[in-house]
Amino acid sequence: MWIDDSVFLRNTANEALFQVSALATLKVSSSIFSDNYSLGRGSIVFAQQLSSVTLFASSVFSRNYAILGGVFFA
């Protein structure tokens, strides 16, 4: 999955906004993540699967929270 030039503002999720499956790749560029919250692991990315890949470039993270793992749980 490729995400480019996007804004994610004030979202709530049970397990991170993005869950990266086994053998999958998430690419994010030029995006803003602000004030997002997760009740589980990782506020933005949960990637605990076999051979999952997550790449970020030129993106901004501010005031994101999760019960476990902060912004990323990998």
Phi and psi in radians as a Rosetta constraint file:
Dihedral C 1 N 2 CA 2 C 2 CIRCULARHARMONIC -2.128 0.35
Dihedral N 2 CA 2 C 2 N 3 CIRCULARHARMONIC 2.204 0.35
Dihedral C 2 N 3 CA 3 C 3 CIRCULARHARMONIC -2.116 0.35
Dihedral N 3 CA 3 C 3 N 4 CIRCULARHARMONIC 2.258 0.35
Dihedral C 3 N 4 CA 4 C 4 CIRCULARHARMONIC -2.424 0.35
Dihedral N 4 CA 4 C 4 N 5 CIRCULARHARMONIC 2.402 0.35
Dihedral C 4 N 5 CA 5 C 5 CIRCULARHARMONIC 0.929 0.35
Dihedral N 5 CA 5 C 5 N 6 CIRCULARHARMONIC 0.955 0.35
Dihedral C 5 N 6 CA 6 C 6 CIRCULARHARMONIC -2.176 0.35
Dihedral N 6 CA 6 C 6 N 7 CIRCULARHARMONIC 2.796 0.35
Dihedral C 6 N 7 CA 7 C 7 CIRCULARHARMONIC -2.188 0.35
Dihedral N 7 CA 7 C 7 N 8 CIRCULARHARMONIC 2.249 0.35
Dihedral C 7 N 8 CA 8 C 8 CIRCULARHARMONIC -2.074 0.35
Dihedral N 8 CA 8 C 8 N 9 CIRCULARHARMONIC 1.891 0.35
Dihedral C 8 N 9 CA 9 C 9 CIRCULARHARMONIC -2.234 0.35
Dihedral N 9 CA 9 C 9 N 10 CIRCULARHARMONIC 2.188 0.35
Dihedral C 9 N 10 CA 10 C 10 CIRCULARHARMONIC 0.957 0.35
Dihedral N 10 CA 10 C 10 N 11 CIRCULARHARMONIC 0.933 0.35
Dihedral C 10 N 11 CA 11 C 11 CIRCULARHARMONIC -1.800 0.35
Dihedral N 11 CA 11 C 11 N 12 CIRCULARHARMONIC 2.667 0.35
Dihedral C 11 N 12 CA 12 C 12 CIRCULARHARMONIC -2.205 0.35
Dihedral N 12 CA 12 C 12 N 13 CIRCULARHARMONIC 2.394 0.35
Dihedral C 12 N 13 CA 13 C 13 CIRCULARHARMONIC -2.422 0.35
Dihedral N 13 CA 13 C 13 N 14 CIRCULARHARMONIC 2.696 0.35
Dihedral C 13 N 14 CA 14 C 14 CIRCULARHARMONIC -1.286 0.35
Dihedral N 14 CA 14 C 14 N 15 CIRCULARHARMONIC -0.708 0.35
Dihedral C 14 N 15 CA 15 C 15 CIRCULARHARMONIC -2.390 0.35
Dihedral N 15 CA 15 C 15 N 16 CIRCULARHARMONIC 1.461 0.35
Dihedral C 15 N 16 CA 16 C 16 CIRCULARHARMONIC 0.989 0.35
Dihedral N 16 CA 16 C 16 N 17 CIRCULARHARMONIC 2.732 0.35
Dihedral C 16 N 17 CA 17 C 17 CIRCULARHARMONIC -1.201 0.35
Dihedral N 17 CA 17 C 17 N 18 CIRCULARHARMONIC -0.639 0.35
Dihedral C 17 N 18 CA 18 C 18 CIRCULARHARMONIC -2.164 0.35
Dihedral N 18 CA 18 C 18 N 19 CIRCULARHARMONIC 2.233 0.35
Dihedral C 18 N 19 CA 19 C 19 CIRCULARHARMONIC -1.957 0.35
Dihedral N 19 CA 19 C 19 N 20 CIRCULARHARMONIC 2.005 0.35
Dihedral C 19 N 20 CA 20 C 20 CIRCULARHARMONIC -1.623 0.35
Dihedral N 20 CA 20 C 20 N 21 CIRCULARHARMONIC 2.045 0.35
Dihedral C 20 N 21 CA 21 C 21 CIRCULARHARMONIC -1.300 0.35
Dihedral N 21 CA 21 C 21 N 22 CIRCULARHARMONIC 2.946 0.35
Dihedral C 21 N 22 CA 22 C 22 CIRCULARHARMONIC -1.027 0.35
Dihedral N 22 CA 22 C 22 N 23 CIRCULARHARMONIC 2.403 0.35
Dihedral C 22 N 23 CA 23 C 23 CIRCULARHARMONIC 1.115 0.35
Dihedral N 23 CA 23 C 23 N 24 CIRCULARHARMONIC 0.312 0.35
Dihedral C 23 N 24 CA 24 C 24 CIRCULARHARMONIC -1.865 0.35
Dihedral N 24 CA 24 C 24 N 25 CIRCULARHARMONIC 2.795 0.35
Dihedral C 24 N 25 CA 25 C 25 CIRCULARHARMONIC -2.257 0.35
Dihedral N 25 CA 25 C 25 N 26 CIRCULARHARMONIC 2.329 0.35
Dihedral C 25 N 26 CA 26 C 26 CIRCULARHARMONIC -2.018 0.35
Dihedral N 26 CA 26 C 26 N 27 CIRCULARHARMONIC 2.175 0.35
Dihedral C 26 N 27 CA 27 C 27 CIRCULARHARMONIC -2.096 0.35
Dihedral N 27 CA 27 C 27 N 28 CIRCULARHARMONIC 2.228 0.35
Dihedral C 27 N 28 CA 28 C 28 CIRCULARHARMONIC -2.255 0.35
Dihedral N 28 CA 28 C 28 N 29 CIRCULARHARMONIC 2.314 0.35
Dihedral C 28 N 29 CA 29 C 29 CIRCULARHARMONIC -2.467 0.35
Dihedral N 29 CA 29 C 29 N 30 CIRCULARHARMONIC 2.622 0.35
Dihedral C 29 N 30 CA 30 C 30 CIRCULARHARMONIC 0.850 0.35
Dihedral N 30 CA 30 C 30 N 31 CIRCULARHARMONIC 0.821 0.35
Dihedral C 30 N 31 CA 31 C 31 CIRCULARHARMONIC -2.175 0.35
Dihedral N 31 CA 31 C 31 N 32 CIRCULARHARMONIC 2.808 0.35
Dihedral C 31 N 32 CA 32 C 32 CIRCULARHARMONIC -2.125 0.35
Dihedral N 32 CA 32 C 32 N 33 CIRCULARHARMONIC 2.303 0.35
Dihedral C 32 N 33 CA 33 C 33 CIRCULARHARMONIC -2.156 0.35
Dihedral N 33 CA 33 C 33 N 34 CIRCULARHARMONIC 1.979 0.35
Dihedral C 33 N 34 CA 34 C 34 CIRCULARHARMONIC -2.460 0.35
Dihedral N 34 CA 34 C 34 N 35 CIRCULARHARMONIC 2.334 0.35
Dihedral C 34 N 35 CA 35 C 35 CIRCULARHARMONIC 1.039 0.35
Dihedral N 35 CA 35 C 35 N 36 CIRCULARHARMONIC 0.697 0.35
Dihedral C 35 N 36 CA 36 C 36 CIRCULARHARMONIC -1.712 0.35
Dihedral N 36 CA 36 C 36 N 37 CIRCULARHARMONIC 2.620 0.35
Dihedral C 36 N 37 CA 37 C 37 CIRCULARHARMONIC -2.430 0.35
Dihedral N 37 CA 37 C 37 N 38 CIRCULARHARMONIC 2.438 0.35
Dihedral C 37 N 38 CA 38 C 38 CIRCULARHARMONIC -2.193 0.35
Dihedral N 38 CA 38 C 38 N 39 CIRCULARHARMONIC 2.407 0.35
Dihedral C 38 N 39 CA 39 C 39 CIRCULARHARMONIC -1.399 0.35
Dihedral N 39 CA 39 C 39 N 40 CIRCULARHARMONIC -0.147 0.35
Dihedral C 39 N 40 CA 40 C 40 CIRCULARHARMONIC -2.091 0.35
Dihedral N 40 CA 40 C 40 N 41 CIRCULARHARMONIC -2.235 0.35
Dihedral C 40 N 41 CA 41 C 41 CIRCULARHARMONIC -1.776 0.35
Dihedral N 41 CA 41 C 41 N 42 CIRCULARHARMONIC 2.070 0.35
Dihedral C 41 N 42 CA 42 C 42 CIRCULARHARMONIC 1.348 0.35
Dihedral N 42 CA 42 C 42 N 43 CIRCULARHARMONIC 2.122 0.35
Dihedral C 42 N 43 CA 43 C 43 CIRCULARHARMONIC -1.316 0.35
Dihedral N 43 CA 43 C 43 N 44 CIRCULARHARMONIC -0.557 0.35
Dihedral C 43 N 44 CA 44 C 44 CIRCULARHARMONIC -1.890 0.35
Dihedral N 44 CA 44 C 44 N 45 CIRCULARHARMONIC -0.894 0.35
Dihedral C 44 N 45 CA 45 C 45 CIRCULARHARMONIC -2.228 0.35
Dihedral N 45 CA 45 C 45 N 46 CIRCULARHARMONIC 2.279 0.35
Dihedral C 45 N 46 CA 46 C 46 CIRCULARHARMONIC -2.043 0.35
Dihedral N 46 CA 46 C 46 N 47 CIRCULARHARMONIC 1.896 0.35
Dihedral C 46 N 47 CA 47 C 47 CIRCULARHARMONIC -2.352 0.35
Dihedral N 47 CA 47 C 47 N 48 CIRCULARHARMONIC 1.270 0.35
Dihedral C 47 N 48 CA 48 C 48 CIRCULARHARMONIC -1.887 0.35
Dihedral N 48 CA 48 C 48 N 49 CIRCULARHARMONIC 0.390 0.35
Dihedral C 48 N 49 CA 49 C 49 CIRCULARHARMONIC -1.731 0.35
Dihedral N 49 CA 49 C 49 N 50 CIRCULARHARMONIC 2.802 0.35
Dihedral C 49 N 50 CA 50 C 50 CIRCULARHARMONIC -1.047 0.35
Dihedral N 50 CA 50 C 50 N 51 CIRCULARHARMONIC 2.178 0.35
Dihedral C 50 N 51 CA 51 C 51 CIRCULARHARMONIC 0.996 0.35
Dihedral N 51 CA 51 C 51 N 52 CIRCULARHARMONIC 0.563 0.35
Dihedral C 51 N 52 CA 52 C 52 CIRCULARHARMONIC -1.458 0.35
Dihedral N 52 CA 52 C 52 N 53 CIRCULARHARMONIC 2.514 0.35
Dihedral C 52 N 53 CA 53 C 53 CIRCULARHARMONIC -2.230 0.35
Dihedral N 53 CA 53 C 53 N 54 CIRCULARHARMONIC 2.346 0.35
Dihedral C 53 N 54 CA 54 C 54 CIRCULARHARMONIC -2.299 0.35
Dihedral N 54 CA 54 C 54 N 55 CIRCULARHARMONIC 2.194 0.35
Dihedral C 54 N 55 CA 55 C 55 CIRCULARHARMONIC -2.180 0.35
Dihedral N 55 CA 55 C 55 N 56 CIRCULARHARMONIC 2.292 0.35
Dihedral C 55 N 56 CA 56 C 56 CIRCULARHARMONIC -2.153 0.35
Dihedral N 56 CA 56 C 56 N 57 CIRCULARHARMONIC 2.450 0.35
Dihedral C 56 N 57 CA 57 C 57 CIRCULARHARMONIC -2.476 0.35
Dihedral N 57 CA 57 C 57 N 58 CIRCULARHARMONIC 2.402 0.35
Dihedral C 57 N 58 CA 58 C 58 CIRCULARHARMONIC 0.860 0.35
Dihedral N 58 CA 58 C 58 N 59 CIRCULARHARMONIC 0.798 0.35
Dihedral C 58 N 59 CA 59 C 59 CIRCULARHARMONIC -2.102 0.35
Dihedral N 59 CA 59 C 59 N 60 CIRCULARHARMONIC 2.744 0.35
Dihedral C 59 N 60 CA 60 C 60 CIRCULARHARMONIC -2.086 0.35
Dihedral N 60 CA 60 C 60 N 61 CIRCULARHARMONIC 2.353 0.35
Dihedral C 60 N 61 CA 61 C 61 CIRCULARHARMONIC -2.146 0.35
Dihedral N 61 CA 61 C 61 N 62 CIRCULARHARMONIC 2.198 0.35
Dihedral C 61 N 62 CA 62 C 62 CIRCULARHARMONIC -2.554 0.35
Dihedral N 62 CA 62 C 62 N 63 CIRCULARHARMONIC 2.376 0.35
Dihedral C 62 N 63 CA 63 C 63 CIRCULARHARMONIC 0.901 0.35
Dihedral N 63 CA 63 C 63 N 64 CIRCULARHARMONIC 0.868 0.35
Dihedral C 63 N 64 CA 64 C 64 CIRCULARHARMONIC -1.845 0.35
Dihedral N 64 CA 64 C 64 N 65 CIRCULARHARMONIC 2.456 0.35
Dihedral C 64 N 65 CA 65 C 65 CIRCULARHARMONIC -2.386 0.35
Dihedral N 65 CA 65 C 65 N 66 CIRCULARHARMONIC 2.641 0.35
Dihedral C 65 N 66 CA 66 C 66 CIRCULARHARMONIC -2.562 0.35
Dihedral N 66 CA 66 C 66 N 67 CIRCULARHARMONIC 2.677 0.35
Dihedral C 66 N 67 CA 67 C 67 CIRCULARHARMONIC -1.079 0.35
Dihedral N 67 CA 67 C 67 N 68 CIRCULARHARMONIC -0.728 0.35
Dihedral C 67 N 68 CA 68 C 68 CIRCULARHARMONIC -2.269 0.35
Dihedral N 68 CA 68 C 68 N 69 CIRCULARHARMONIC 2.347 0.35
Dihedral C 68 N 69 CA 69 C 69 CIRCULARHARMONIC 1.628 0.35
Dihedral N 69 CA 69 C 69 N 70 CIRCULARHARMONIC -0.059 0.35
Dihedral C 69 N 70 CA 70 C 70 CIRCULARHARMONIC 1.142 0.35
Dihedral N 70 CA 70 C 70 N 71 CIRCULARHARMONIC -2.406 0.35
Dihedral C 70 N 71 CA 71 C 71 CIRCULARHARMONIC -1.267 0.35
Dihedral N 71 CA 71 C 71 N 72 CIRCULARHARMONIC -0.715 0.35
Dihedral C 71 N 72 CA 72 C 72 CIRCULARHARMONIC -2.088 0.35
Dihedral N 72 CA 72 C 72 N 73 CIRCULARHARMONIC 2.467 0.35
Dihedral C 72 N 73 CA 73 C 73 CIRCULARHARMONIC -2.236 0.35
Dihedral N 73 CA 73 C 73 N 74 CIRCULARHARMONIC 1.889 0.35
